[in-house]
């Protein structure tokens, strides 16, 4: 199982970027953004599972990342990857961190999102 700390550690080590928390109302929502242009390349939220189509109102962490349009459909067939919650579903996906067995595929998706948002 992957957790938000795993994601934050990877982003810190790879890009020297720390998450920021821009909303008082959603104090646990963390934005990963480019330092130069301020654009987001990731957003971690604790949401209820029903928001991504699971049959539960238990809270869980998801990571939203931007992906290439041509890969959205195939990515959504992967375990733990869902249509983006609260983002453009044509360009973003939500990764249910608790369903991911390893951070390695997430690292690739973060790297792609980082490049797509430069």
Buried (B, 14 or more C-beta within 10 A) or exposed (E): EBBBEBBBEBBEEEBEBEBEEEEEEEEEBBBBBBEEEEEBBBBBBBBEBEBBEBEEEEEBBBBBBBBEEEEBEEBBEBEBBBBBBBBEBEBBBBBBBBBBEEBEBBBEBBBBBBEBBE
